[in-house]
Amino acid sequence: MHAQGHDLAGASLLSARDLKKNYDGVKALSGVSLELAPGEIHALCGENGAGKSTFIKILGGLVTPDEGSVTVDGVTLRPGARTDPTLISIVHQELAIVPTLSVLDNILLGGVGQGELYRRGRYRDAVRAHLDSVGLEHVKLDARASQLSLAECQLIEIARGVSRRAKVLLLDEPTATLSDAEIVRVFDVARRLRDQGTAMIFVSHRLDEVFALTDRVTVFRNGQHVMTERTADLSTADVVKAMIGRDLVHRHVTPPPPRAPMTPRVSITDLHVGDRLKNLSIDVAPGEIVAVVGQLGSGAETVVEALAGLRGDISDAVRLDGADVAIGSVRSALRAGIAYVAEDRAGKGVFLDAPIEMNITSSVMARFSRAGIMQRTAEHEAAKTLAGQFAIDPKRLPNEVSTLSGGNQQKVSLAKAVALDPRVLLLNEPTRGVDIGARSEIYATLRKMAAQGIAIIFYSTDLEEILEFADTVLTIFRGRVVRCKPRHELDGDMILHDIVAGGVETGHAHSTFRSQTRDSAHA
């Protein structure tokens, strides 16, 4: 279902012309152009590494183009200079939140008009309204940002962008960490801003969001502009073909047939984690892939965090291969053979300024040490093998991780965890910010690992991912299990109904994400 058409007639509000940018001989952008009308929501699509983030950073004054110009509302921007946030404001994919500051201070950070004397009181009511509009009614203005979840911090980024009342709002993967219910709230805010004349560039790998929200779609491929069309005139296949340069061959991985009874790889009994999670019990077989699903704050994400040793001592609740294991810390979880991939790859998953090779082997460097001397050849070969499994170009192993696109950074984070040869692999939002082609590659690689006996437990807010990747789905509502069923016995409506209504029939709570966004668009 496409978003309603929007009148794009009239002069451009933003005009980017012939932008070029090279990094050490690699062409990130090769003369791309884009026009943005007032009150337009314009999707920018492309695979990881297509040039989208470089383009966004140039518009925001964070990267200096080698050639080209950007004009906003008749003002030509000075290349490399910080862009006036009342002209262009960016909601970044990688968070720009200061954890030691309050929510109020983070919203006001980098704004204009505060003057030399910073008086918070005069802004409290306005900031409260912006937070409420994106679904953060429960967050206190004076709370430290470090106390919030990743999804809550992402919503604060969005509220900050909204608060600046910029003429152009750049949304770089703003929904990647959000649940479907939270995405609906964000889309309502975006449509309200559009109706007030704000123009937006919306970057997302979730094509259902593109079709639900945007007026036009531009596709970049390998640093080049390949298409701009009205969203209503396109199909998903059209966009995917433009992104990858060919028709996508769907390689849906069929879950394995039912297994014979065996000792569970993981057995969780009566798991409690404070007030966040109550009475969770589940057995996970070797090679089984279990999705844990719930809204922000439901306790669903707590399951993988607790098993990773991030939520205190849960030693009395977990058995691995029939034996009790002590899990009271990250170190003890690793000793038990449990590896964890965090949702925040830049902050928790990789060392951005270190080489790709070192990142991949960082968790197992002791394997390559002999009498205190690193065996670099053995380390390189191990990194090369793992890089190949996740389709990371071995030639790039000496490069810093920061030179990779977000999706490729995620592959490095996954390879780093797999290097541990775990019995259990825990994934928190495993393909957040990963493009449509790389996602299927990651799923196929993880399936091969599951086939070797690794149990995989993942938390995700992406219904498409859950339906495609999981063997078993565990739904959680307000800290308690709603149901645990094989994937083939569930559909998207049933899963969403569980996590928004707790399994209780309540009007239209069972609507899918697509129908919710459609209804909101036509309200």
C-alpha positions in Angstrom: 0.0 0.0 0.0 1.5 3.3 -1.1 1.4 6.5 0.8 -1.0 9.1 -0.4 0.3 11.3 -3.2 1.6 14.7 -2.3 1.6 17.8 -4.5 5.2 18.4 -5.5 4.6 21.3 -7.8 6.6 24.5 -7.3 10.1 25.6 -6.7 12.6 23.3 -4.9 13.3 24.0 -1.3 16.6 22.1 -1.4 18.8 21.6 -4.4 21.9 19.5 -4.4 23.9 19.6 -7.6 26.7 17.4 -8.9 28.1 16.4 -5.6 31.3 14.4 -5.7 33.4 12.8 -2.9 36.4 10.5 -3.0 38.0 8.7 0.0 41.5 7.6 -0.8 40.7 6.9 -4.4 37.3 5.3 -3.6 34.4 7.2 -5.2 31.7 7.6 -2.5 29.7 10.0 -4.7 30.1 10.5 -8.5 28.3 13.7 -9.3 24.8 13.0 -7.7 22.0 15.5 -7.7 18.7 15.7 -5.9 15.8 18.2 -5.7 13.5 18.4 -2.7 10.1 20.3 -2.7 8.6 22.0 0.3 6.4 19.6 2.3 7.8 16.5 0.6 9.0 13.3 2.2 11.6 11.9 -0.2 13.1 8.4 0.3 16.8 7.9 -0.4 17.5 4.2 -1.0 20.5 2.1 -1.9 22.6 -0.8 -0.6 25.2 -0.3 2.1 28.0 1.7 0.6 25.9 3.3 -2.1 26.7 6.8 -0.9 23.6 7.6 1.1 25.4 8.5 4.4 28.1 10.5 2.6 25.3 12.5 0.9 23.5 13.1 4.1 26.7 14.2 5.9 27.5 16.7 3.1 24.1 18.3 3.4 24.6 18.6 7.2 28.1 20.1 6.8 29.8 17.2 8.3 31.7 16.2 5.2 33.2 18.5 2.6 32.4 17.6 -1.0 35.2 17.6 -3.6 32.8 19.3 -6.1 29.2 20.4 -6.2 26.9 22.7 -4.4 23.9 22.7 -2.0 21.2 25.4 -1.8 18.4 25.5 0.8 15.6 28.1 0.6 17.8 30.3 -1.6 20.9 30.1 0.7 23.9 28.4 -0.8 25.7 26.4 1.9 29.4 26.8 2.5 31.1 23.5 1.9 32.4 21.8 5.1 30.8 24.4 7.4 28.3 23.4 10.0 24.8 23.8 8.5 22.5 26.1 10.3 20.1 23.7 12.2 17.1 25.9 11.3 17.8 25.2 7.7 18.8 21.5 7.9 18.7 19.2 10.9 19.9 15.6 10.9 18.5 12.6 12.8 21.6 10.3 12.7 21.6 6.6 12.3 24.5 6.4 14.8 23.3 8.3 17.8 24.6 11.8 18.7 23.5 11.5 22.3 25.7 12.6 25.3 25.0 10.0 28.0 26.0 12.1 30.9 23.6 14.9 30.0 19.9 15.0 30.9 17.2 14.3 28.3 16.3 18.0 28.3 19.9 19.1 27.7 20.3 16.5 24.9 17.2 17.9 23.1 18.5 21.5 23.3 22.1 20.5 22.5 23.4 22.2 19.3 20.3 24.4 18.9 20.2 28.1 18.3 18.7 31.0 20.3 19.5 30.0 23.8 21.9 33.0 24.3 24.9 33.1 26.6 22.9 32.5 29.7 21.4 29.0 29.4 18.0 29.0 31.2 16.5 25.5 30.9 13.2 26.5 32.5 11.9 28.4 29.5 12.2 25.4 27.3 10.7 22.6 29.5 7.1 22.8 28.3 8.1 22.8 24.6 10.6 19.9 25.0 8.0 18.0 27.0 5.5 18.4 24.1 8.2 17.2 21.6 8.9 14.1 23.7 5.3 13.2 24.1 4.7 13.5 20.3 7.2 10.7 19.6 5.9 8.4 22.3 8.2 9.2 25.2 5.6 10.3 27.7 7.2 8.1 30.3 10.7 9.7 30.1 11.5 12.4 32.5 13.2 15.6 31.3 15.9 15.4 34.0 16.7 11.7 33.5 20.3 11.0 32.4 20.5 9.7 28.8 22.7 6.9 30.0 19.7 5.4 31.8 17.7 5.0 28.6 17.5 2.2 26.1 18.9 2.5 22.6 15.4 2.8 21.2 14.5 5.6 23.6 17.7 7.4 22.7 16.8 7.1 19.0 13.4 8.7 19.7 15.2 11.5 21.6 17.2 12.1 18.4 14.0 12.4 16.5 12.4 14.8 19.1 15.6 16.9 18.9 15.3 17.2 15.1 11.6 18.1 15.4 12.3 20.7 18.1 14.6 22.7 15.8 11.8 23.4 13.3 14.3 23.1 10.4 13.1 23.7 6.9 14.7 20.3 5.9 14.8 17.3 8.2 17.3 14.5 7.3 16.2 11.1 8.7 19.0 8.6 8.4 17.6 5.2 9.4 15.5 6.8 12.2 13.3 3.7 12.8 16.0 1.0 12.7 15.9 0.4 16.5 12.1 1.0 17.0 9.2 -1.4 17.3 6.3 -1.2 14.9 4.1 0.7 17.3 6.8 3.3 17.8 7.3 3.6 14.1 3.7 4.5 13.7 4.1 7.3 16.2 7.1 8.6 14.3 5.3 8.5 11.0 2.4 10.5 12.5 4.9 13.2 13.5 6.5 13.1 10.1 3.2 13.6 8.3 2.3 16.5 10.6 5.6 18.2 9.8 5.0 17.6 6.1 1.6 19.3 6.3 3.3 22.3 8.0 5.7 22.5 5.0 8.8 20.8 6.4 10.6 18.8 3.7 12.3 15.5 4.7 14.8 13.1 3.2 14.1 9.6 4.6 16.8 6.9 4.5 15.6 3.4 5.3 16.3 -0.2 4.2 12.8 -1.2 5.2 10.9 -0.8 1.9 7.5 -1.2 3.4 8.2 2.0 5.4 9.3 3.8 2.1 6.0 2.9 0.5 3.9 3.8 3.5 5.4 7.2 4.1 7.2 8.8 1.2 6.2 10.9 -1.9 9.2 10.2 -4.1 12.1 7.7 -4.2 15.7 8.4 -5.2 18.1 5.4 -5.5 21.9 5.6 -5.3 24.1 2.7 -6.5 27.8 2.7 -6.2 27.9 6.4 -5.6 25.8 7.3 -8.6 22.2 8.6 -8.9 20.2 5.9 -10.8 16.6 6.8 -10.3 14.1 9.3 -9.0 10.4 8.4 -9.3 7.1 9.0 -7.6 6.6 6.4 -4.9 3.1 5.6 -6.2 4.5 4.7 -9.6 6.9 2.1 -8.2 6.7 -1.5 -6.9 9.1 -3.1 -4.4 10.7 -5.0 -7.2 11.3 -1.8 -9.1 13.2 -0.2 -6.1 15.2 -3.4 -5.4 16.2 -3.7 -9.0 17.4 -0.1 -9.1 19.4 -0.7 -5.8 21.2 -3.8 -6.9 21.2 -3.4 -10.7 19.4 -6.7 -11.4 16.3 -8.6 -10.4 16.6 -10.0 -6.9 16.6 -13.8 -6.7 14.8 -14.8 -3.5 16.7 -17.5 -1.7 14.4 -18.1 1.2 16.0 -20.5 3.5 13.5 -23.2 4.5 13.7 -24.1 8.3 15.0 -27.6 9.0 12.5 -30.5 9.5 11.4 -31.4 13.0 14.3 -32.8 15.1 14.3 -36.0 17.0 14.1 -35.5 20.8 17.5 -34.5 22.3 19.1 -32.8 25.2 18.4 -29.0 24.8 21.4 -26.9 24.1 19.9 -24.2 26.3 17.3 -24.8 29.0 15.9 -21.7 30.8 13.7 -22.3 33.8 11.8 -19.6 35.7 14.0 -16.7 34.7 13.3 -13.5 36.6 15.1 -10.2 36.0 13.9 -7.6 38.5 10.6 -6.1 37.4 11.4 -6.5 33.7 10.9 -10.2 33.2 8.9 -12.8 35.1 8.8 -16.6 35.0 10.3 -17.3 31.6 11.0 -20.9 30.7 12.1 -22.3 27.3 14.2 -25.1 25.9 16.2 -24.4 22.8 17.6 -27.3 20.8 21.0 -27.4 19.1 20.6 -25.6 15.7 17.3 -23.9 16.7 16.8 -20.2 15.9 14.5 -18.5 18.4 13.1 -15.0 18.0 12.2 -13.1 21.2 9.7 -10.4 20.4 8.2 -7.6 22.3 7.8 -3.8 22.3 10.2 -1.4 23.9 10.2 -1.9 27.7 8.3 -5.2 27.5 11.3 -7.2 28.8 11.9 -9.0 25.5 15.3 -7.5 24.9 16.1 -8.4 28.6 16.2 -12.1 27.7 19.3 -11.9 25.4 20.9 -9.3 27.7 20.5 -11.5 30.7 21.9 -14.6 29.0 24.8 -12.5 27.9 25.6 -11.6 31.5 24.5 -8.0 31.3 21.6 -8.1 33.8 23.1 -9.6 36.9 23.2 -13.1 38.3 20.9 -15.6 36.6 22.9 -18.7 37.4 20.0 -20.7 38.9 17.9 -20.4 35.8 20.2 -21.7 33.0 21.5 -25.1 31.9 23.7 -25.7 28.8 23.8 -29.2 27.3 22.2 -30.6 30.5 24.6 -29.0 33.0 24.0 -26.0 35.3 26.1 -22.9 34.3 26.9 -19.8 36.3 26.0 -16.6 34.5 26.7 -13.6 36.6 28.8 -11.5 34.2 29.8 -11.1 30.6 33.0 -13.0 31.4 31.1 -16.0 32.9 28.8 -16.1 29.9 31.7 -16.2 27.5 33.4 -19.0 29.6 30.1 -21.0 29.2 30.2 -20.6 25.4 27.7 -17.8 25.0 28.5 -15.0 22.6 26.6 -11.8 22.2 26.2 -9.2 19.4 24.9 -5.9 20.7 22.3 -3.7 19.0 24.6 -0.6 19.0 27.4 -1.8 16.8 29.3 1.6 16.9 29.1 1.9 20.7 29.3 -1.7 21.8 30.1 -4.0 18.9 33.2 -2.8 17.1 36.3 -0.6 17.6 35.7 1.9 14.8 39.3 3.2 14.7 40.9 -0.3 14.6 41.5 -2.4 11.5 38.8 -4.8 10.4 41.1 -7.8 10.9 41.9 -6.8 14.5 38.2 -6.4 15.2 37.3 -9.8 14.0 40.0 -11.5 16.1 39.9 -9.2 19.1 37.8 -11.7 21.2 40.2 -14.6 20.6 43.7 -13.0 20.4 45.0 -15.4 23.0 44.7 -18.2 20.4 47.4 -16.5 18.3 49.9 -15.8 21.0 53.0 -18.0 21.5 55.2 -17.1 24.5 53.8 -13.6 24.4 54.4 -13.1 20.6 51.5 -12.7 18.3 51.4 -15.1 15.3 50.2 -12.6 12.8 50.0 -15.0 9.9 47.7 -17.4 11.8 45.6 -14.4 13.0 45.3 -13.1 9.4 44.2 -16.4 8.0 41.5 -16.8 10.7 40.2 -13.3 10.1 40.2 -13.9 6.3 38.2 -17.1 6.8 35.6 -15.3 9.0 35.5 -12.3 6.7 34.7 -14.7 3.8 31.8 -16.2 5.7 30.2 -12.8 6.0 31.0 -11.6 2.5 33.5 -9.0 3.8 36.1 -8.2 1.2 39.4 -9.7 2.5 41.3 -6.9 0.7 39.8 -4.4 3.2 41.0 -6.3 6.3 43.8 -3.7 7.0 41.3 -0.8 6.8 39.6 0.8 9.8 36.1 -0.3 10.5 35.0 3.3 10.4 35.6 3.2 6.6 32.8 0.6 6.2 29.1 1.2 5.7 26.8 0.5 8.6 25.7 -2.9 7.3 29.3 -4.0 6.8 30.2 -2.9 10.3 27.4 -5.2 11.5 29.0 -8.1 9.6 32.3 -7.4 11.4 30.5 -7.4 14.7 28.9 -10.8 13.9 32.2 -12.3 12.6 33.8 -11.2 15.9 31.2 -13.1 17.9 31.4 -16.2 15.7 35.2 -16.3 16.2 34.5 -17.5 19.7 33.1 -20.8 18.4 30.1 -20.4 20.7 27.5 -23.0 21.7 24.9 -20.2 22.0 24.8 -17.0 19.8 22.7 -14.1 21.1 21.8 -11.4 18.7 20.2 -8.0 19.6 18.6 -6.5 16.4 20.9 -8.6 14.1 20.4 -6.7 10.9 19.6 -3.2 12.0 20.6 -0.8 9.2 21.6 -3.7 6.9 20.4 -3.5 3.2 18.1 -6.0 1.6 20.8 -8.0 -0.2 23.1 -8.3 2.8 20.3 -9.4 5.1 19.7 -12.5 3.1 23.5 -13.2 3.1 23.7 -12.9 6.9 20.6 -15.1 7.4 22.1 -17.8 5.2 25.5 -17.7 7.0 23.8 -17.9 10.4 21.7 -20.8 9.2 24.8 -22.7 8.2 26.1 -22.1 11.7 22.9 -23.3 13.3 23.2 -26.4 11.2 26.4 -27.1 13.0 24.6 -27.1 16.3 24.8 -23.5 17.5 21.6 -22.4 19.2 20.7 -18.8 18.1 18.4 -16.6 20.2 17.7 -13.1 18.8 15.7 -10.1 19.8 14.2 -8.1 17.0 11.6 -5.4 16.4 11.5 -6.2 12.7 8.5 -8.4 11.9 9.8 -9.2 8.4 13.1 -10.4 10.0 11.2 -12.5 12.5 9.0 -14.2 9.9 11.9 -14.9 7.6 14.6 -16.0 10.0 13.1 -17.7 13.1 12.3 -21.3 13.7 10.4 -20.5 16.9 8.8 -17.2 18.1 8.5 -16.3 21.8 6.3 -13.2 22.3 6.5 -11.2 25.5 4.1 -8.5 26.9 4.8 -6.5 30.1 7.5 -8.9 31.3 5.5 -12.2 30.8 5.5 -14.7 28.0 2.3 -14.6 25.8 3.1 -17.6 23.7 6.0 -19.7 22.3 5.2 -21.4 19.0 6.9 -22.7 15.8 7.2 -19.9 13.2 4.9 -21.8 10.7 2.0 -21.6 13.2 2.1 -17.8 13.4 1.7 -14.8 11.1 2.5 -11.1 11.5 -0.9 -10.2 12.8 -0.7 -12.8 15.6 2.7 -11.7 16.6 1.8 -8.0 16.7 -1.4 -8.8 18.6 0.6 -10.6 21.2 3.1 -7.7 21.8 0.6 -4.8 21.8 -2.3 -6.4 23.5 -0.9 -9.3 25.5 -3.0 -11.9 23.8 -6.3 -10.2 24.8 -8.7 -9.2 22.1 -8.8 -5.4 22.1 -10.4 -3.9 19.1 -7.9 -3.3 16.2 -4.8 -4.1 18.2 -4.0 -7.0 15.8 -3.5 -4.7 12.8 -0.2 -5.2 11.0 2.4 -2.4 10.6 1.5 -1.9 7.0 -2.2 -1.5 7.8 -1.5 0.8 10.7 0.7 3.1 8.6 -1.9 3.0 5.8 -4.8 3.9 8.1 -2.7 6.8 9.6 -1.8 8.1 6.1 -5.5 8.3 5.1 -6.8 9.6 8.4 
